Amino acid sequence: MEPRLTWYQAVADCEARGEPYVLITVLGVTGSVPREPASKMVVTGEHSYDTIGGGHLEYQICQQARERLARRDYTSELAHFPLGARLGQCCGGSVSVLLEARPGCEQELVIFGAGHVARALVAILAELPWRVTWVDSRAGQFPAQVPDNVRVHHTDDPVADAPALCSGKQVLILTHNHQLDFDLCRTLLSAGGCAGIGLIGSDTKAERFRQRLDHRGFPAQQINTIRCPVGRTDVPGKRPMEVAVSIIAELLSLTSTSGQPASRRGLPWNELRGLIQKDHTGEPQE
């Protein structure tokens, strides 16, 4: 059984792996409460770490945090909870908490194939804010150590696993087998839902795949969503690291966001002022 993480260990772990999380902090209390101010816990989509006191209060706050993660709401929120009959706690006090949602990695990528180019890619991705799922049927192809933001998925049937793994994500198909490459392309086009598909290969391979997919009844518009040869044409070189740099450059150009940040970020002043003005009764002062 793995040891339970403290809240600060959980923050470090989530940041390293790029997993979204909510940091919950008790800011203020009145009366009898299970935990004092500065108590913290971390909530992810599936787990929670540390505690702010347990009971229905903690359960409700965890549910609130997971709802934020589910709708990708990575803002901060102040919440006030009287510990009465509604929460099923008999402490009789009240708790004010701050929920700070963190998005983790901004992009998600699935790589099929663990050959030379894929290993070079993973070395670069270790330094970028991406969450990576690395797929291959050959367990021996994966290095002994992988970066924290990379999850190895060893499977004897990559094609069957592909739709669930790739929904909503960027995909790179870099396997050692042309037929496997084709089956992955066919399956992912049929399933739909990928953010994008890049396929390693030559112009000849790209044309051959287009013809085969056309014969299978896929429309040209859908076939043309596959980027093959994958990578930027203005980045020269055929060494694995050069090809990897070309692919990364293309991915970054496809996924970059040019919008300016909102003029107001974090909690608005009226919420902060309302919290500061709360007196010992837990009610805002006039």
C-alpha positions, -999 to 999 in steps of 0.1 A, spaced: 0 0 0 14 34 -10 20 59 18 -6 87 19 7 121 8 5 153 28 -11 182 11 23 198 2 36 165 -11 4 161 -32 8 196 -47 44 188 -57 33 154 -72 4 170 -91 26 197 -104 53 173 -115 28 150 -133 7 179 -147 -26 167 -130 -53 193 -123 -61 197 -86 -78 220 -61 -59 233 -30 -84 239 -2 -74 261 27 -93 269 59 -91 307 62 -112 314 92 -134 297 118 -158 305 145 -169 284 175 -161 247 177 -147 234 145 -128 202 135 -97 220 122 -81 254 127 -71 281 101 -43 272 77 -54 235 76 -51 224 40 -60 195 17 -57 187 -20 -84 172 -42 -80 157 -77 -105 141 -100 -101 108 -82 -83 113 -49 -79 135 -19 -49 141 3 -47 154 39 -78 166 56 -96 198 68 -116 178 94 -135 150 77 -173 145 80 -199 159 57 -182 193 55 -151 178 39 -173 156 16 -193 186 4 -161 206 -2 -145 178 -21 -176 174 -43 -175 212 -50 -138 210 -59 -144 180 -83 -173 199 -100 -149 227 -107 -123 203 -122 -150 186 -143 -160 218 -159 -124 230 -162 -130 260 -140 -96 270 -127 -105 301 -108 -104 307 -70 -135 307 -48 -143 316 -12 -170 295 5 -185 298 40 -200 267 57 -221 269 90 -216 235 108 -252 229 116 -278 202 110 -276 208 72 -240 194 72 -247 167 97 -220 181 121 -227 190 157 -197 213 162 -218 244 161 -192 267 145 -186 278 110 -157 275 85 -146 298 57 -124 281 30 -105 291 -1 -106 268 -31 -77 273 -55 -80 253 -87 -49 246 -107 -51 234 -144 -20 212 -144 -7 206 -179 -23 227 -206 -22 200 -233 -26 162 -235 -8 140 -260 -9 103 -269 22 88 -285 19 54 -302 53 37 -306 84 38 -284 111 39 -310 140 64 -314 119 94 -325 94 88 -297 121 86 -271 136 119 -284 101 134 -282 96 123 -246 129 139 -237 117 173 -249 82 169 -236 96 164 -201 104 201 -201 70 212 -215 35 216 -198 20 185 -215 5 153 -201 17 124 -222 4 88 -226 30 66 -242 17 35 -259 34 4 -272 29 -34 -273 66 -40 -266 73 -35 -229 111 -37 -235 110 -6 -257 102 17 -228 131 32 -209 135 22 -173 128 58 -162 102 82 -178 95 118 -169 69 126 -143 44 139 -169 46 107 -190 24 77 -183 34 44 -199 5 23 -213 17 -11 -222 -9 -31 -241 -12 -61 -265 -39 -43 -285 -31 -6 -291 -58 -3 -317 -86 -14 -294 -74 9 -267 -70 39 -290 -105 55 -290 -107 57 -252 -71 68 -248 -72 95 -275 -106 113 -270 -100 150 -269 -62 147 -272 -35 153 -297 -22 120 -312 11 110 -327 14 77 -346 51 67 -347 50 29 -346 74 4 -362 46 -12 -383 29 4 -413 -2 -19 -409 -5 -9 -373 -2 28 -383 -30 23 -408 -52 5 -383 -47 32 -358 -56 59 -383 -87 40 -395 -99 34 -359 -93 70 -347 -111 85 -378 -140 61 -372 -142 70 -335 -137 108 -340 -130 131 -311 -92 135 -314 -79 170 -312 -54 161 -340 -36 132 -356 0 133 -367 15 103 -386 52 98 -392 62 88 -428 71 99 -463 49 116 -490 46 82 -506 32 66 -474 8 95 -470 -6 91 -505 -9 53 -500 -28 58 -467 -51 84 -483 -60 59 -511 -66 31 -487 -88 52 -464 -107 65 -495 -114 29 -505 -127 23 -470 -153 51 -476 -138 79 -455 -145 114 -470 -115 134 -482 -121 161 -457 -117 136 -428 -87 119 -444 -69 153 -448 -71 159 -410 -42 134 -406 -9 153 -408 15 132 -428 44 136 -430 41 149 -394 63 179 -384 74 212 -397 88 212 -432 110 242 -424 129 223 -397 155 201 -415 172 169 -405 165 132 -403 182 124 -370 156 113 -343 161 145 -323 158 167 -354 126 149 -363 114 153 -327 121 190 -327 102 194 -360 72 175 -345 72 195 -313 74 228 -333 43 218 -352 24 207 -321 33 240 -303 21 260 -334 -12 240 -335 -20 243 -298 -7 278 -289 -32 303 -276 -27 339 -285 -54 354 -264 -45 380 -238 -52 372 -201 -83 388 -186 -77 422 -169 -90 408 -136 -76 376 -123 -80 358 -90 -107 368 -64 -125 401 -69 -120 427 -42 -156 426 -29 -153 390 -20 -120 395 -3 -134 426 16 -164 406 27 -142 379 42 -119 404 59 -150 422 75 -165 390 90 -167 394 127 -165 367 154 -201 358 147 -192 347 112 -215 373 97 -204 403 75 -202 436 94 -223 465 83 
